[in-house]
Amino acid sequence: MVKRLNLEGESRLEEEKNEQRTKKKRFTPASLLILLLQVAFVVALVQVARILGAYMSADSSYKNIAESMEEVEMEILPRESADAENGGASDGTAEGEAEEETEEGEAVSYTYTVTHPDFEYLTSINGDVIGWIQIPGTAVNYPIVQGTDNEYYLTHLYTGDANSSGAIFLDAGTEQGLQDRNAIIFGHNMKNGGMFAALNSYSNWSYYNLHPYILVTGLDGTIMVYDIFSVYSLDASVEENVSAVYLHGFGADEVFEEYLEQVKGRSFYDTGIQVTKEDYIITLSTCQKADSSVRTIVQAVRR
């Protein structure tokens, strides 16, 4: 009798152990959700690490190339003063006001340390390099490339290395290069403030007043000074907007004149800079947000 009881007790213990093992192996909805969340977290970490790695790689590449270039001192007069010095008419620009005093009451200096690119070296790295762009006082200080389409340099550095930071590139359809009536230049809006991220700050008049000039250096070493005349937002998901702004060539002067009137009318504010059908302009374009079709457009006229 005692032996039978012991056998029954051992049997129940074995059944309980089997039930516990079964429970451990069985996934409940809660445990499955936790597992999925853990997997998603790991995947997200990997993606963030990949993005940060790309940012760091791009920053290092562009910083190293900029620092390896020669720097020169350059004085830039407000357009009003420059025109008077060249015997031209005054434009009455807002920059003249900025020259008189800053918010602190001190005179603004227009002497900048600018990059003087070694194009022989740059083109030996990549024959697509066609110039250099910089906006004094901002992070914009990069080589300009031009590819055979407008896709490649969205995901490749100026060196041709694959990287999500991309490069600053001239519209592939611009046959006259930087000498086109409207040289259209694209760049990403990087979250770390790199590439063309600074363009989004031009929605503020005060930022424009501090950074009214864009400098573009051609392959012959000539530094071209551009004065910003229009800043606005553009919804690139609307085809009419794209076809109205991303234009080059033009042909007839009247067409270009109409274009200039149209884009000046879009501007958030009046910079006071005059632009005519005899002028040459650049159009800088970047996304306002990574997941948005809205672009920030900054346009400037060459002196």
C-alpha positions as CSV (number, residue, x, y, z in Angstrom):
1,M,0.0,0.0,0.0
2,V,2.8,2.4,0.9
3,K,4.6,1.5,-2.2
4,R,1.6,2.2,-4.3
5,L,1.2,5.7,-2.7
6,N,4.8,6.4,-3.4
7,L,4.4,5.5,-7.1
8,E,1.3,7.7,-7.4
9,G,3.2,10.6,-5.8
10,E,6.1,10.2,-8.1
11,S,3.8,10.1,-11.1
12,R,2.1,13.4,-10.0
13,L,5.5,15.0,-9.6
14,E,6.5,13.9,-13.0
15,E,3.3,15.3,-14.5
16,E,3.8,18.7,-12.8
17,K,7.4,18.8,-14.1
18,N,6.1,18.1,-17.6
19,E,3.5,20.9,-17.3
20,Q,6.1,23.4,-16.2
21,R,8.3,22.4,-19.1
22,T,5.4,22.9,-21.5
23,K,4.6,26.3,-20.0
24,K,8.2,27.4,-20.5
25,K,8.1,26.4,-24.1
26,R,4.7,27.9,-24.9
27,F,4.7,31.6,-26.2
28,T,1.9,33.7,-24.8
29,P,0.8,36.8,-26.8
30,A,2.6,39.0,-24.2
31,S,5.9,37.1,-24.5
32,L,5.6,37.1,-28.3
33,L,5.1,40.9,-28.3
34,I,8.1,41.4,-26.0
35,L,10.2,39.4,-28.4
36,L,9.1,41.3,-31.4
37,L,9.8,44.6,-29.6
38,Q,13.3,43.4,-28.7
39,V,14.0,42.5,-32.3
40,A,12.6,45.8,-33.6
41,F,14.8,47.6,-31.0
42,V,17.9,45.8,-32.2
43,V,17.1,46.5,-35.9
44,A,16.6,50.2,-35.0
45,L,19.9,50.4,-33.2
46,V,21.6,48.8,-36.2
47,Q,20.0,51.4,-38.6
48,V,20.9,54.3,-36.3
49,A,24.5,53.0,-36.1
50,R,24.6,52.8,-39.9
51,I,23.3,56.3,-40.4
52,L,25.7,57.8,-37.8
53,G,28.5,55.9,-39.4
54,A,27.6,57.4,-42.8
55,Y,27.4,60.9,-41.3
56,M,30.8,60.5,-39.6
57,S,32.4,59.1,-42.7
58,A,31.0,62.0,-44.9
59,D,31.9,64.7,-42.3
60,S,35.4,63.4,-42.1
61,S,35.8,63.2,-45.9
62,Y,34.5,66.7,-46.5
63,K,36.2,68.2,-43.5
64,N,39.6,66.8,-44.4
65,I,39.4,68.0,-48.0
66,A,38.3,71.5,-46.9
67,E,41.1,71.7,-44.4
68,S,43.7,70.5,-46.9
69,M,42.8,73.4,-49.3
70,E,44.6,76.8,-49.2
71,E,42.7,79.6,-47.4
72,V,42.8,83.3,-48.5
73,E,41.5,86.5,-47.1
74,M,38.8,88.1,-49.2
75,E,37.0,91.4,-48.7
76,I,33.4,91.5,-50.0
77,L,31.8,94.9,-50.2
78,P,28.0,95.2,-50.0
79,R,26.6,95.2,-53.6
80,E,25.7,98.9,-53.3
81,S,29.3,99.8,-52.5
82,A,30.7,97.4,-55.1
83,D,28.5,98.8,-57.8
84,A,29.5,102.4,-56.9
85,E,33.2,101.3,-56.9
86,N,32.8,99.8,-60.4
87,G,31.0,102.9,-61.7
88,G,27.6,101.2,-61.7
89,A,24.3,102.4,-60.2
90,S,23.4,101.8,-56.6
91,D,20.9,99.0,-55.8
92,G,20.0,100.4,-52.4
93,T,20.4,97.0,-50.8
94,A,19.5,95.9,-47.3
95,E,23.2,94.9,-46.9
96,G,24.1,98.5,-46.8
97,E,22.0,98.8,-43.6
98,A,23.6,95.7,-42.2
99,E,27.0,97.3,-42.9
100,E,26.3,100.2,-40.6
101,E,25.7,98.2,-37.4
102,T,24.7,94.8,-36.0
103,E,22.3,94.2,-33.2
104,E,25.2,94.9,-30.8
105,G,25.9,98.2,-32.5
106,E,29.2,97.2,-34.0
107,A,30.2,97.6,-37.6
108,V,29.9,94.5,-39.7
109,S,33.1,93.2,-41.3
110,Y,33.0,91.8,-44.8
111,T,36.5,90.4,-44.8
112,Y,36.3,86.6,-44.9
113,T,38.7,83.7,-44.8
114,V,37.7,81.6,-47.9
115,T,38.8,78.3,-49.3
116,H,40.9,78.4,-52.4
117,P,40.4,74.9,-53.9
118,D,43.2,72.9,-55.6
119,F,41.2,71.7,-58.6
120,E,44.1,69.7,-60.1
121,Y,44.0,67.5,-57.0
122,L,40.2,67.4,-56.8
123,T,39.6,66.5,-60.4
124,S,42.3,63.8,-60.1
125,I,40.0,62.2,-57.4
126,N,36.9,62.6,-59.5
127,G,36.5,64.2,-63.0
128,D,33.0,65.2,-62.1
129,V,34.2,68.0,-59.9
130,I,33.4,71.3,-61.6
131,G,33.7,73.9,-58.8
132,W,33.5,74.8,-55.1
133,I,30.7,76.5,-53.2
134,Q,30.9,78.3,-49.8
135,I,28.7,80.6,-47.8
136,P,30.9,82.5,-45.4
137,G,30.0,82.0,-41.8
138,T,28.1,78.8,-42.4
139,A,28.9,75.1,-42.7
140,V,28.5,75.3,-46.5
141,N,32.0,74.8,-47.9
142,Y,32.1,71.9,-50.4
143,P,33.2,70.8,-53.9
144,I,30.5,70.9,-56.6
145,V,30.1,67.9,-58.9
146,Q,28.0,67.3,-61.9
147,G,26.9,63.8,-62.9
148,T,25.0,62.3,-65.9
149,D,21.8,62.3,-63.8
150,N,20.4,63.8,-60.6
151,E,20.3,60.5,-58.7
152,Y,23.8,59.3,-58.4
153,Y,25.1,62.1,-56.1
154,L,22.2,61.8,-53.8
155,T,23.9,58.7,-52.4
156,H,27.6,59.3,-53.3
157,L,30.2,61.6,-52.0
158,Y,32.2,63.9,-54.3
159,T,34.8,61.1,-54.3
160,G,32.3,58.7,-55.8
161,D,32.1,56.6,-52.6
162,A,28.6,55.4,-51.6
163,N,27.2,57.4,-48.7
164,S,23.8,58.7,-47.8
165,S,25.1,62.2,-47.2
166,G,25.6,62.6,-50.9
167,A,27.3,65.5,-52.5
168,I,26.6,69.1,-53.6
169,F,25.8,68.7,-57.3
170,L,24.8,70.8,-60.3
171,D,21.7,69.8,-62.2
172,A,22.7,67.2,-64.8
173,G,20.8,68.9,-67.5
174,T,22.7,72.2,-67.2
175,E,24.7,72.2,-70.4
176,Q,26.5,75.4,-69.7
177,G,27.7,74.3,-66.3
178,L,28.2,77.1,-63.7
179,Q,28.0,79.6,-66.6
180,D,24.3,78.8,-67.2
181,R,21.9,81.7,-66.8
182,N,20.5,79.6,-63.9
183,A,22.9,77.2,-62.4
184,I,20.7,74.9,-60.3
185,I,22.6,73.2,-57.4
186,F,21.2,70.5,-55.1
187,G,22.3,69.2,-51.6
188,H,20.8,67.3,-48.8
189,N,19.5,68.8,-45.5
190,M,21.6,66.8,-43.0
191,K,20.4,66.5,-39.4
192,N,23.9,67.2,-38.2
193,G,23.9,70.6,-39.9
194,G,26.0,69.5,-42.9
195,M,25.6,69.9,-46.7
196,F,22.8,72.3,-47.4
197,A,21.1,72.3,-44.0
198,A,22.0,75.9,-43.5
199,L,19.7,77.0,-46.3
200,N,16.6,76.4,-44.2
201,S,17.8,79.1,-41.8
202,Y,17.3,81.7,-44.5
203,S,13.6,81.8,-43.8
204,N,14.7,84.2,-41.1
205,W,15.6,87.7,-42.2
206,S,18.2,88.1,-39.5
207,Y,20.0,85.0,-40.8
208,Y,20.1,86.4,-44.3
209,N,21.4,89.7,-43.0
210,L,24.4,87.9,-41.5
211,H,25.0,85.6,-44.5
212,P,24.0,87.5,-47.6
213,Y,26.7,86.2,-50.0
214,I,27.4,82.9,-51.7
215,L,30.8,82.3,-53.2
216,V,31.3,79.9,-56.1
217,T,34.8,79.1,-57.5
218,G,35.1,77.8,-61.0
219,L,37.8,75.4,-62.3
220,D,39.9,78.4,-63.5
221,G,40.2,79.6,-59.9
222,T,37.9,82.6,-60.3
223,I,35.7,83.3,-57.3
224,M,32.3,84.5,-58.3
225,V,30.3,86.5,-55.7
226,Y,26.5,86.0,-55.6
227,D,24.0,88.2,-53.7
228,I,20.9,86.5,-52.5
229,F,17.7,88.0,-53.9
230,S,15.0,85.4,-53.2
231,V,14.3,82.8,-50.5
232,Y,11.1,80.7,-50.5
233,S,9.5,77.3,-50.0
234,L,8.5,75.0,-52.8
235,D,6.2,71.9,-52.7
236,A,8.0,69.7,-55.2
237,S,5.1,67.2,-55.2
238,V,3.3,69.7,-57.5
239,E,4.6,69.4,-61.0
240,E,3.7,73.0,-61.9
241,N,6.0,74.2,-59.1
242,V,8.9,72.1,-60.3
243,S,8.6,73.2,-63.9
244,A,8.2,76.8,-62.9
245,V,11.4,77.0,-60.7
246,Y,13.9,74.3,-61.9
247,L,14.6,76.0,-65.2
248,H,17.8,76.7,-67.1
249,G,18.8,77.8,-70.6
250,F,15.7,80.0,-71.2
251,G,16.8,81.2,-74.7
252,A,14.9,84.5,-75.1
253,D,15.6,87.3,-72.7
254,E,11.9,87.9,-72.2
255,V,11.4,84.4,-70.9
256,F,14.3,84.8,-68.4
257,E,12.9,88.2,-67.3
258,E,9.5,86.7,-66.7
259,Y,11.1,83.9,-64.7
260,L,13.0,86.4,-62.5
261,E,9.9,88.4,-61.7
262,Q,8.1,85.1,-60.8
263,V,10.7,83.8,-58.4
264,K,11.3,87.2,-56.8
265,G,7.5,87.3,-56.1
266,R,7.8,84.1,-54.2
267,S,10.4,85.4,-51.7
268,F,9.7,85.5,-47.9
269,Y,11.2,89.0,-47.9
270,D,12.7,91.6,-50.1
271,T,16.5,91.7,-49.9
272,G,16.7,94.8,-52.0
273,I,18.9,93.1,-54.6
274,Q,18.0,93.9,-58.1
275,V,18.3,91.3,-60.9
276,T,17.8,91.7,-64.6
277,K,17.7,89.7,-67.8
278,E,21.4,90.4,-68.4
279,D,22.3,88.7,-65.1
280,Y,23.4,85.2,-64.2
281,I,21.9,83.5,-61.2
282,I,22.3,80.3,-59.1
283,T,19.4,78.4,-57.5
284,L,20.3,76.4,-54.4
285,S,17.8,73.7,-53.4
286,T,17.4,71.4,-50.3
287,C,14.7,69.5,-48.5
288,Q,13.1,71.0,-45.5
289,K,12.7,67.6,-43.9
290,A,13.8,64.1,-44.9
291,D,10.3,62.8,-45.3
292,S,8.9,65.9,-47.0
293,S,8.6,67.0,-50.6
294,V,8.8,70.7,-49.5
295,R,12.1,72.3,-50.6
296,T,13.9,75.5,-49.5
297,I,15.0,77.5,-52.4
298,V,17.7,80.2,-52.1
299,Q,18.5,82.2,-55.3
300,A,21.4,84.6,-55.8
301,V,22.7,86.8,-58.6
302,R,26.3,87.0,-59.8
303,R,28.1,90.3,-59.6
